[in-house]
């Protein structure tokens, strides 16, 4: 798990979410990206001392300051976990984080929302936007002020499901988390009333369900597809499957306030094993009231 900090106030939100998600079975790479050429960012600012004159001295000084900043921000939240500090010096935080996740074969990247967002809501900034459009691993995003709310353990994990393969990947990811944390899994199957196009994945199942309305047939096929995925799980898992009809983003947002975590799949077009946002996940990230994880495209 890679946990990213940006040296500004609010970096604890990512650490708090990482602590909630961690199971103690893997490493946590606490990471800060220091821009180069250096600027005055952070509290206190990260900038090279006047004594550092050569490129090597400036780099070493920034690495030292970045390590100290990481210790301040991460130690209280990530105590008890196997934490490795990583200081990246790069003029692009997105590029630095992408490279780190690829080199370490990271299973999850955890980010905090921008400090300009509304308290208790997700609010992507430049780095978050970039990582949500090309991360090589799933991305978790903490709402602004998440750490201050002193979140408890994960007890209710929701996952959006429409029968597609990307949704199935999200369901499997959410189920693994729920099993690891002893949480209940809530599968929210959404029949999109805005579209009359049948799902490629559940089309055959829809054709086999004769004598009912199109939306009812689609909902039944989505439920059956979810039950098939759940039947493949190793272990007992408290779960529910609910089928709702309407706008997918609106229906999932309405449930975000009662969940500890919401998981959705990538729906954009592009290379496999990349997070690529579609319209629904973009809307959710703008307004979700609970932390979110967006899985990568399979």
C-alpha positions in Angstrom: 0.0 0.0 0.0 1.3 3.4 -1.0 0.1 6.4 1.1 0.8 9.7 -0.5 1.4 13.0 1.3 1.8 16.5 -0.2 3.5 18.3 2.8 0.3 20.4 3.4 -2.2 20.4 6.2 -4.7 17.6 5.6 -2.2 14.9 4.8 -3.4 13.0 7.8 -6.6 12.1 6.0 -4.8 9.7 3.7 -2.9 8.2 6.7 -6.2 7.8 8.6 -7.8 6.0 5.7 -4.7 3.8 5.2 -4.8 2.8 8.8 -8.4 1.8 8.5 -7.7 -0.2 5.3 -4.6 -1.9 6.5 -4.8 -5.5 7.7 -1.2 -5.8 9.0 -0.3 -8.3 6.3 1.7 -6.0 3.9 4.0 -3.1 3.8 2.9 0.5 4.0 5.0 2.9 1.9 4.5 6.4 3.4 5.5 8.7 0.5 6.0 12.4 0.0 6.7 14.0 -3.3 9.0 17.1 -3.1 8.9 19.2 -6.2 12.0 20.0 -8.2 12.9 22.7 -8.7 12.0 23.3 -5.1 9.4 25.7 -4.0 8.0 26.8 -0.7 5.3 24.3 0.0 4.2 22.7 3.2 3.8 23.7 6.8 6.6 24.5 7.5 7.8 25.0 3.9 10.1 22.4 2.4 13.0 24.3 0.8 16.7 23.8 0.6 18.8 25.6 3.2 21.2 28.3 2.1 24.2 26.1 2.8 23.0 23.6 0.2 24.6 24.8 -3.0 25.3 21.8 -5.3 22.6 19.6 -6.8 23.6 16.7 -4.6 23.5 18.9 -1.5 20.1 20.3 -2.4 18.7 16.9 -3.1 20.0 15.4 0.1 18.6 18.4 2.1 15.2 18.0 0.6 15.2 14.3 1.2 16.0 14.9 4.9 13.3 17.5 5.3 10.8 15.3 3.4 11.6 12.4 5.8 11.0 14.6 8.8 7.7 15.8 7.4 6.7 12.2 6.8 7.5 11.4 10.4 5.4 14.2 11.7 2.4 13.4 9.5 2.4 9.6 9.4 3.7 8.4 12.8 0.6 9.0 14.9 -1.8 7.4 12.4 0.3 4.5 11.1 1.8 3.4 14.3 2.0 -0.4 14.7 2.1 -1.0 10.9 5.2 -1.9 8.9 5.9 1.5 7.5 8.7 2.4 5.1 9.3 6.2 4.4 9.8 7.1 0.7 10.8 10.7 -0.4 10.4 11.3 -4.1 11.9 14.4 -5.7 10.1 15.1 -9.0 8.5 18.0 -10.7 5.4 15.8 -11.2 3.8 14.2 -8.2 1.6 12.1 -10.5 4.6 10.7 -12.4 6.6 10.0 -9.2 3.7 8.1 -7.6 2.9 6.2 -10.8 6.6 5.1 -11.0 6.7 4.1 -7.4 3.4 2.1 -7.6 4.7 0.3 -10.7 8.2 -0.5 -9.2 6.7 -1.8 -6.0 3.7 -3.6 -7.6 1.5 -1.7 -5.2 -1.9 -3.2 -4.4 -3.5 0.2 -3.4 -2.6 3.9 -3.6 -4.2 6.0 -0.8 -4.7 9.8 -1.4 -6.3 12.6 0.6 -8.6 15.2 -0.9 -7.5 18.7 -1.7 -7.5 21.1 1.2 -9.9 23.4 -0.8 -12.8 20.9 -0.7 -15.8 20.9 1.5 -15.4 19.2 4.8 -16.6 15.6 4.8 -16.6 15.4 1.0 -14.2 14.1 -1.6 -12.6 16.8 -3.7 -9.9 15.9 -6.2 -7.0 18.2 -6.9 -4.3 18.1 -9.6 -2.4 15.1 -8.4 -5.6 13.2 -7.5 -7.1 13.9 -10.9 -3.9 12.5 -12.6 -3.8 9.4 -10.5 -7.5 8.7 -11.1 -6.7 8.8 -14.8 -3.9 6.3 -15.1 -2.9 4.7 -11.8 -1.5 1.2 -12.2 -3.4 0.1 -9.1 -6.7 0.8 -7.3 -6.9 4.3 -5.8 -8.5 5.1 -2.4 -9.5 8.7 -1.7 -10.2 10.1 1.8 -12.7 12.9 2.3 -11.4 16.2 3.6 -11.4 16.2 7.4 -11.6 12.4 7.6 -8.8 12.2 10.2 -10.5 14.8 12.4 -13.7 12.7 12.5 -11.8 9.9 14.2 -13.2 7.1 11.9 -13.9 3.8 13.4 -13.3 0.3 11.9 -14.8 -0.6 8.5 -18.1 -2.2 9.2 -20.2 -1.5 6.1 -18.5 -1.7 2.6 -20.7 -0.9 -0.4 -19.9 -1.7 -4.0 -21.6 -0.5 -7.2 -22.4 -3.3 -9.6 -24.0 -3.4 -13.0 -23.0 -6.8 -14.3 -20.0 -5.6 -16.3 -16.5 -7.2 -15.9 -15.1 -4.0 -14.4 -17.9 -4.0 -11.8 -17.2 -7.7 -11.1 -13.5 -6.7 -10.4 -14.8 -4.0 -8.0 -17.0 -6.5 -6.3 -14.2 -9.0 -5.8 -11.9 -6.3 -4.4 -14.7 -5.1 -2.0 -15.4 -8.7 -0.9 -11.7 -9.3 -0.1 -11.7 -6.1 2.0 -14.9 -7.1 3.8 -13.6 -10.6 4.5 -10.3 -9.1 5.8 -12.0 -6.6 8.1 -15.0 -8.7 9.2 -17.3 -6.1 7.5 -20.7 -6.5 5.9 -20.7 -6.2 2.1 -23.6 -4.3 0.5 -23.8 -4.9 -3.3 -25.8 -2.1 -4.9 -27.0 -3.1 -8.3 -28.1 -0.2 -10.4 -30.4 -0.4 -13.4 -29.7 2.8 -15.4 -33.0 4.2 -16.5 -31.2 6.7 -18.7 -30.1 4.1 -21.1 -32.1 1.4 -23.0 -29.0 -0.3 -24.2 -28.6 -3.8 -22.7 -25.5 -4.7 -20.9 -23.0 -6.8 -23.0 -22.3 -9.0 -19.9 -25.8 -9.8 -18.9 -27.5 -9.6 -22.3 -28.0 -13.4 -22.7 -29.5 -13.6 -19.2 -31.8 -10.8 -20.1 -33.1 -12.6 -23.2 -33.8 -15.7 -21.1 -36.0 -13.8 -18.7 -39.2 -13.5 -20.7 -42.5 -12.0 -19.8 -41.3 -9.1 -17.6 -40.4 -5.5 -18.3 -37.0 -4.6 -19.7 -35.8 -2.9 -16.5 -37.1 -5.7 -14.3 -35.3 -8.2 -16.4 -32.1 -6.2 -16.4 -32.3 -5.9 -12.6 -32.8 -9.7 -12.2 -29.9 -10.4 -14.5 -27.7 -8.0 -12.5 -28.7 -9.7 -9.2 -27.9 -13.2 -10.7 -24.5 -12.0 -11.9 -23.7 -10.6 -8.4 -24.7 -13.9 -6.8 -22.5 -15.8 -9.1 -19.5 -13.6 -8.1 -20.4 -13.9 -4.4 -20.7 -17.7 -4.7 -17.0 -17.8 -5.7 -15.8 -16.3 -2.4 -13.6 -18.2 0.0 -15.2 -17.7 3.4 -18.5 -16.6 5.0 -19.4 -13.0 4.4 -22.5 -11.1 5.6 -23.8 -9.5 2.5 -26.9 -8.1 0.8 -27.7 -7.5 -2.8 -30.0 -4.6 -3.5 -31.3 -3.6 -7.0 -32.2 0.0 -7.5 -33.5 1.8 -10.6 -32.4 5.3 -11.5 -29.4 7.4 -12.2 -26.4 5.3 -11.1 -24.4 8.2 -9.6 -27.4 9.6 -7.7 -28.4 6.2 -6.3 -24.9 5.4 -5.1 -24.4 8.9 -3.6 -27.6 8.5 -1.7 -26.1 5.5 0.1 -22.6 6.9 0.6 -23.5 8.7 3.9 -24.4 5.4 5.6 -21.3 3.5 4.3 -17.8 3.3 5.7 -16.4 2.8 2.2 -17.7 2.7 -1.3 -16.0 0.7 -4.1 -16.6 1.3 -7.8 -14.9 0.0 -11.0 -13.2 1.9 -13.8 -15.3 2.5 -16.9 -13.1 4.6 -19.1 -11.4 3.4 -22.3 -7.7 2.8 -22.3 -5.0 0.3 -21.3 -5.7 -2.5 -19.0 -4.5 -2.3 -15.4 -5.1 1.4 -15.2 -7.6 3.4 -13.3 -9.8 5.2 -15.9 -12.8 7.1 -14.7 -16.1 7.1 -16.4 -18.9 9.6 -15.9 -20.5 7.8 -12.9 -17.2 7.4 -10.9 -16.3 11.1 -11.7 -19.7 12.2 -10.3 -19.2 10.1 -7.2 -15.8 11.4 -6.5 -17.0 15.0 -6.6 -19.7 14.4 -4.0 -19.3 11.1 -2.0 -19.7 11.4 1.7 -17.6 8.4 2.5 -14.1 7.2 1.4 -14.0 5.7 -2.1 -11.9 3.2 -3.9 -11.8 3.1 -7.7 -10.4 -0.2 -9.0 -8.3 -0.4 -12.1 -9.5 -1.7 -15.5 -9.0 -5.4 -16.1 
